[in-house]
Amino acid sequence: MAKTVIAAKDVVKRFGEITAVDNISFEVKEGEIFAFLGPNGAGKSTTIKMLTTMLRPTSGELRLAGHDVTRERDSARKAFGIVFQDPSLDEELSAYENMELHAALYSIPSGEREKRVQDLLELVELWQRKDSMVKTFSGGMRRRLEIARGLLHEPRILFLDEPTLGLDTQTRNLMWAYVKRLSDEKGMTIFFTTHYLDEAEDVAERIAIIDNGQIVATGTTPELTKQTSTKTLEEAYLKLTGESIRDEAGNNDGLNFKMALRNNRLR
Amino acid sequence: MEIMYVLWLRQVRRYFRSGSRILGTIGQPLLLLLALGYGIGAIYKKAGAGNYLQFLVPGIITQTVLLSGIFWGLIILMDKRFGFLSELLVSPVSRTKILLGSAMGGATISVMQGVLVLLVSMLLGFRPYNWLLVIPAFGILIVVCVALACFGAGIASIVDDFQGFQGINNLLILPLFFLSSALYPLDSVPQALRIISSYNPVSYMVDALRYLLVNQTHFGLRKDLVVITLTTVAAISFAVNRFNRIQM
């Protein structure tokens, strides 16, 4: 039986009056590709931020590769790589320099750096462009570079927060092919969020759906469709989370959320 | 230590790659030197107050590093807005190291600009009173640049958008510069202005450089050094405190 590498137990996150994440628990096994789905403002980003040590949970316990994300933050940080929803590269540096900086941040032994950087840049087909400034890269190239960078310290877990947002179909397919390969070859655990349900259906081995801060269902696509008596993941998802658009509430929540954030010291 | 070096290198690399940034921060001091140094210089001399360019240069060097330091804070703001800060903040490196490594890079850039302005001033006719005292002046410039870079980083940690930062510029940098001893001798200004200027740390930064470069002082070097030290400690504490509170 595979080990648990991501464990959330009774996790709550409140921002003042607002409960963004309301007592969620789930586990992800080693090597699993796990999708975390939910409408806008459901609590996905807050959960990812807590898992990746950017926000501290109000209560409950989060463990990455056995390390408590609050108490053993640095060990937890070494255990994961992340591709953020928004680009997070230094555009004024070259692809290689971005990789070098990451290597230093994660104290990768200097003897190994060059080879690892080359291997990964070759994997994402950017080795030929290693000396180009990132500002000259297309959206797809940047995403690939971010994935390579997220893998540089050989994390056991890779978080992908809406990694295919704004990418064309070719790049999306290529990206998921890499991700599946990583999971197969290195046994890496992948935790991702997306709004494209076809992606989740194609790639994820297990799915959790969060709505209004609570996990409303967890399982494989067949399990979710069976549970909701539907035919596709999209139908199951809509049945579980409702058809109404969340934008307006989401925006208000977003505003309150931001104001609450300002008044709430992180660490 | 390596990480601080790498973050320092990042700032310096970015600076040398941006010709417009180098020109942008040099342009204004050069304009002030020419317009004020030569424009007002003649009247200053007529009033029997001596060589205005000699008096002005330490003030313009301070103005250069003040602008450079605070505007360097924009990079932190850009990192925050455009995502690179997330990469830094989820890494297993303490925020204080991230801040200080980056701020040292910002300070280095400011020092280079300050020295550049000094060299340009020499071309325009400025001469230090004692060449040996240029060395301690350089030391003070470094400390001042560290303080200002930290101050800029602290401000950038609080502000969320570029408009806000621009507001800070108008409300803070311009008064800090104009209400200091940078442009006029404090001995001969109205008392209210003298009092305001004597509560402005920038006055002491200018005064220390002026003492070492042209042997003129209003407060005395000892007092200057005390104020500069306290300001630097306060600026570093402010930056560390605010940077540690950044929420992504």
Interface residues (C-beta under 8 A of the other chain):
Chain A: K49 T52 T53 M54 L55 R73 D74 S75 R77 K78 I82 F84 D86 P87 S88 L89 D90 E91 E92 L93 E97 E100 L101 H102 A104 L105 Y106 S107 R149 L261 R262 N264 R265 L266 R267
Chain B: E2 I3 V6 L7 R10 R13 R14 R17 S18 D79 F82 G83 F84 L85 S86 E87 L88 L89 V90 S91 P92 V93 N244 R245 I246 Q247 M248
